[in-house]
Amino acid sequence: MDKWFHSQSRLIQVILLLIPFINWIVELLVRWSAVLKKGGIVRVVIAIIVTFGGLIIGWLDAIWTLLFNKLILE
């Protein structure tokens, strides 16, 4: 899922991260997919935070993606 998300245009990424509930689902899929592929304690902690507070993190990620073309702490 993380490869699919990063292959989308920046506009599509930002739109997916701005829509409530959709951004939470996208965050969950992208973050946990990255944990399963790459591992790492930071990725696990961020994935757990996104699981329980994904709506706010999703909006911050939308801004971060718009500015830097990647998710926060990715």
C-alpha positions in Angstrom: 0.0 0.0 0.0 2.8 2.4 0.7 4.2 1.9 -2.8 0.8 2.6 -4.3 0.4 5.8 -2.2 3.8 7.1 -3.2 3.2 6.4 -6.8 0.2 8.7 -6.8 0.5 12.4 -7.7 1.0 14.8 -4.9 -2.5 16.3 -5.4 -4.1 12.8 -5.0 -2.0 12.2 -1.9 -3.1 15.4 -0.3 -6.8 14.9 -1.2 -6.7 11.4 0.3 -5.2 12.8 3.5 -7.7 15.7 3.8 -10.9 13.7 3.7 -11.9 12.7 7.2 -12.1 8.9 7.8 -10.5 8.2 4.4 -7.3 9.8 5.7 -7.3 7.5 8.7 -7.7 4.4 6.6 -5.0 5.6 4.2 -2.7 6.4 7.1 -3.3 2.9 8.7 -2.6 1.1 5.5 0.4 3.1 4.5 2.0 3.1 8.0 1.4 -0.6 8.8 2.5 -1.6 5.3 5.8 0.3 5.8 6.2 -1.4 9.2 5.8 -4.8 7.7 8.2 -4.1 4.9 10.9 -2.1 6.5 10.5 -2.5 10.3 12.0 -0.1 12.8 10.9 1.1 16.2 10.1 4.6 15.0 7.8 3.2 12.3 6.0 1.0 14.8 5.5 3.8 17.3 4.1 6.1 14.6 1.8 3.3 13.3 0.4 2.8 16.8 -0.1 6.6 17.2 -1.9 6.7 13.9 -4.1 3.8 14.8 -5.5 5.7 17.7 -5.2 9.3 16.6 -5.1 9.1 12.9 -7.5 11.9 12.0 -5.2 14.7 13.4 -2.0 13.0 12.1 -3.7 12.6 8.7 -4.3 16.3 8.4 -0.7 17.1 9.5 0.5 14.6 7.0 -1.6 16.3 4.3 0.3 19.6 5.0 3.6 17.8 5.3 3.0 15.9 2.0 2.1 19.2 0.3 5.4 20.8 1.5 7.9 18.0 1.4 6.2 15.2 -0.7 6.5 12.6 2.1 4.7 11.6 5.3 5.9 12.8 8.7 8.7 10.7 10.1 8.7 8.4 7.1 
